[in-house]
Amino acid sequence: MNTTYLSQYLAPLGYETILAGGALDDGDQSSIPEAKRRGVEVVELGSMRRSLGPVADLLAVWQIIRLIRKFRPSVVHTHTAKAGAIGRFAAWLCRVPVVVHTFHGHVFEGYFTPRVSRMFQRVERVLAGMSDRIIAISPSQLTDLSSRFKIARPEKFACIPLGFELDQFKNCGEHLGELRAEFGLGAEVVLVGLIGRLVPIKNHRLLLEAIARLDVTAEVRFFIVGDGHIRRELEQKATDLGIADRVIFTGARYDTARIYADLDIVALTSINEGTPVTLIEAMAAGKSIVTTDVGGIRDILPKGYGAVVPSGDVAAFAEALARFIDDEGARASAVNASQADIARFEVDRLAGDVDRLYRSLLNLEPR
């Protein structure tokens, strides 16, 4: 949705955009209908997928070249690893004036073997040479990309946090009680939710193992919201751990504000993240957070907000969950983000930042 927001909110600033997207993997949620509803022009590239495929990938390059030749853009701005590689290569071949890429996360850690990860780093260094600017979405990510993985020199980067429409989450209290009523849960039950695709990098297994270790007095239910190719594996894991009666797999849901309204705690267990959208939404909704310490998470959470524990540490995650589950006061004190903290992630700020970057790269006068 971030690219949809960007396309929509750049239009009032004088930009004409086309949003090109690829085919979905199993369990992915398409944002194309919503983009079209918002008036964004969308081109669907059926040949472009996350998985590698030489024939399909070459076809995707050719489709993007044709699109560039027809549209003749001043800027090509790519997002995600696969689309970023194909899009930047096509833009370079077409000599587009300005090429920008945003790293929402990276595939250098937690996805592949060390050897494959090093190969992707080498590919990204080549692609960086085809880019006029690379956007990191947090200071930590910028440091990782420039200093740790050495994708490009620091001066080639810009740090622009993501931006979202957050009013629905700020006002989610109007849905209070609806999720509890749907699942027959009383107000006394503590609700914990993990929202995201059911894929290995999100490490839902850590949450399930932490639940099995919990020693709490409060009645609690855990919502795993989302879908993906490991759903059956996770459901079986919950059964094997003897916690299936406390874990609710909802599948893909599109009413996330309604879900946040009744959650007491939002959990995140990822092995690797850029800027996790679910934590920004949780902050806007005023929910306490228990998360693993990965990527740019410490960049987005105000000091003292929720609990941040080492990645992969089941015992620490279980301990943090137990503290918030049994102590309503701890949950309340953990939610101390000011409106200024949330304002950092508003979509108007994102569009303004990107507009200033484009204008500087195109040698246009600032507004």
Backbone hydrogen bonds, N-H to C=O, Kabsch-Sander energy under -0.5 kcal/mol:
donor,donor_aa,acceptor,acceptor_aa,energy
5,Y,1,M,-2.9
6,L,2,N,-2.3
7,S,3,T,-2.4
8,Q,4,T,-2.6
9,Y,5,Y,-2.9
10,L,6,L,-1.5
11,A,7,S,-0.9
13,L,10,L,-1.1
14,G,11,A,-2.0
15,Y,10,L,-1.6
17,T,15,Y,-0.5
19,L,41,E,-3.0
20,A,18,I,-0.7
21,G,43,V,-2.3
23,A,45,L,-0.6
23,A,48,M,-2.4
28,D,25,D,-2.1
30,S,28,D,-0.5
35,A,31,S,-2.5
36,K,32,I,-2.6
37,R,33,P,-2.1
38,R,34,E,-1.5
39,G,36,K,-1.7
40,V,35,A,-2.5
43,V,19,L,-2.5
45,L,21,G,-3.5
45,L,43,V,-0.5
46,G,44,E,-0.8
48,M,45,L,-1.5
49,R,47,S,-0.7
57,D,53,G,-3.3
58,L,54,P,-2.2
59,L,55,V,-2.1
60,A,56,A,-2.3
61,V,57,D,-2.2
62,W,58,L,-2.2
63,Q,59,L,-2.5
64,I,60,A,-2.3
65,I,61,V,-2.4
66,R,62,W,-2.3
67,L,63,Q,-2.0
68,I,64,I,-2.8
69,R,65,I,-2.6
70,K,66,R,-1.8
71,F,67,L,-2.7
72,R,68,I,-3.2
76,V,98,V,-2.3
77,H,75,V,-0.5
78,T,76,V,-0.5
78,T,100,V,-2.7
80,T,102,T,-0.9
84,G,80,T,-1.9
85,A,81,A,-2.0
86,I,82,K,-2.4
87,G,83,A,-2.9
88,R,84,G,-1.9
89,F,85,A,-1.9
90,A,86,I,-2.2
91,A,87,G,-2.4
92,W,88,R,-2.5
93,L,89,F,-2.2
94,C,90,A,-1.8
95,R,92,W,-1.0
96,V,91,A,-2.2
98,V,74,S,-1.4
100,V,76,V,-2.8
101,H,133,R,-1.7
102,T,78,T,-2.5
103,F,101,H,-0.5
103,F,135,I,-2.6
104,H,102,T,-0.8
117,S,113,T,-2.7
118,R,114,P,-2.3
119,M,115,R,-1.7
120,F,116,V,-2.2
121,Q,117,S,-2.0
122,R,118,R,-2.0
123,V,119,M,-2.2
124,E,120,F,-2.5
125,R,121,Q,-1.8
126,V,122,R,-1.7
127,L,123,V,-2.5
128,A,124,E,-2.3
129,G,125,R,-1.1
129,G,126,V,-0.6
130,M,126,V,-0.6
130,M,127,L,-1.1
131,S,128,A,-1.3
132,D,99,V,-2.9
133,R,99,V,-1.4
134,I,156,K,-2.3
135,I,101,H,-3.5
136,A,134,I,-0.6
136,A,158,A,-2.8
137,I,103,F,-0.7
142,L,138,S,-2.2
143,T,139,P,-2.3
144,D,140,S,-2.4
145,L,141,Q,-2.8
146,S,142,L,-2.6
147,S,143,T,-2.5
148,R,143,T,-1.5
149,F,144,D,-3.2
151,I,145,L,-3.3
152,A,145,L,-0.5
156,K,153,R,-2.0
157,F,154,P,-1.8
158,A,134,I,-2.3
160,I,136,A,-2.2
160,I,158,A,-0.7
164,F,345,F,-3.0
166,L,164,F,-0.9
169,F,166,L,-0.9
170,K,166,L,-2.4
171,N,167,D,-2.2
172,C,169,F,-1.2
174,E,171,N,-1.6
175,H,172,C,-2.4
176,L,173,G,-1.8
178,E,175,H,-2.2
181,A,177,G,-2.1
182,E,178,E,-2.1
183,F,179,L,-1.7
184,G,181,A,-0.8
185,L,180,R,-3.0
189,V,186,G,-1.4
190,V,219,E,-2.9
192,V,190,V,-0.5
192,V,221,R,-2.5
193,G,265,I,-2.4
194,L,223,F,-2.7
196,G,194,L,-0.5
196,G,225,V,-2.7
198,L,227,D,-1.9
199,V,197,R,-1.6
202,K,199,V,-1.6
203,N,200,P,-1.8
206,L,203,N,-1.4
207,L,203,N,-0.7
208,L,204,H,-2.1
209,E,205,R,-2.7
210,A,206,L,-2.2
211,I,207,L,-2.6
212,A,208,L,-1.8
213,R,209,E,-0.7
213,R,210,A,-0.8
214,L,210,A,-0.8
214,L,211,I,-1.0
221,R,190,V,-2.4
222,F,246,R,-3.1
223,F,192,V,-3.4
223,F,221,R,-0.5
224,I,222,F,-0.5
224,I,248,I,-2.9
225,V,194,L,-2.7
225,V,223,F,-0.7
226,G,224,I,-0.6
226,G,251,G,-1.6
230,I,198,L,-1.5
231,R,228,G,-1.5
234,L,230,I,-2.3
235,E,231,R,-2.6
236,Q,232,R,-2.4
237,K,233,E,-2.0
238,A,234,L,-2.3
239,T,235,E,-1.8
240,D,236,Q,-2.7
241,L,237,K,-2.0
242,G,239,T,-1.2
243,I,238,A,-2.4
244,A,238,A,-0.7
246,R,243,I,-2.2
247,V,243,I,-0.7
247,V,244,A,-0.6
248,I,222,F,-3.4
249,F,247,V,-0.6
250,T,224,I,-1.9
250,T,248,I,-0.7
251,G,224,I,-0.6
251,G,226,G,-0.6
259,I,255,D,-1.5
260,Y,256,T,-2.9
261,A,257,A,-1.6
262,D,258,R,-0.6
262,D,259,I,-1.1
263,L,259,I,-0.9
263,L,260,Y,-0.5
264,D,191,L,-2.7
265,I,191,L,-1.8
266,V,288,S,-2.6
267,A,193,G,-3.0
268,L,290,V,-1.9
271,I,201,I,-2.7
272,N,201,I,-0.7
275,T,104,H,-0.7
279,L,276,P,-0.7
280,I,276,P,-1.2
281,E,277,V,-2.5
282,A,278,T,-2.1
283,M,279,L,-2.3
284,A,280,I,-2.3
285,A,281,E,-2.0
286,G,282,A,-0.6
286,G,283,M,-1.1
287,K,282,A,-2.6
288,S,264,D,-1.1
290,V,266,V,-2.2
291,T,307,A,-2.7
292,T,268,L,-1.2
293,D,309,V,-2.1
294,V,292,T,-1.4
296,G,274,G,-1.8
297,I,294,V,-1.9
299,D,296,G,-0.7
300,I,296,G,-0.9
300,I,297,I,-0.9
301,L,297,I,-1.9
305,Y,302,P,-2.3
306,G,304,G,-0.8
306,G,334,A,-0.5
307,A,289,I,-2.7
309,V,291,T,-2.7
309,V,307,A,-0.5
313,D,310,P,-1.7
314,V,312,G,-1.2
317,F,313,D,-2.1
318,A,314,V,-2.7
319,E,315,A,-2.3
320,A,316,A,-2.3
321,L,317,F,-2.4
322,A,318,A,-2.6
323,R,319,E,-2.0
324,F,320,A,-1.8
325,I,321,L,-2.8
326,D,322,A,-2.3
327,D,323,R,-0.8
328,E,326,D,-0.5
331,R,327,D,-1.7
332,A,328,E,-2.3
333,S,329,G,-2.5
334,A,330,A,-1.4
335,V,331,R,-0.5
335,V,332,A,-1.1
336,N,334,A,-1.0
342,I,338,S,-1.6
343,A,339,Q,-2.6
344,R,340,A,-0.9
344,R,341,D,-0.5
345,F,342,I,-2.3
346,E,343,A,-1.6
347,V,164,F,-1.6
350,L,346,E,-1.5
351,A,347,V,-2.6
352,G,348,D,-2.1
353,D,349,R,-2.4
354,V,350,L,-2.5
355,D,351,A,-2.5
356,R,352,G,-2.2
357,L,353,D,-1.9
358,Y,354,V,-3.0
359,R,355,D,-2.5
360,S,356,R,-1.9
361,L,357,L,-2.3
362,L,358,Y,-2.2
363,N,360,S,-0.8
364,L,359,R,-3.2
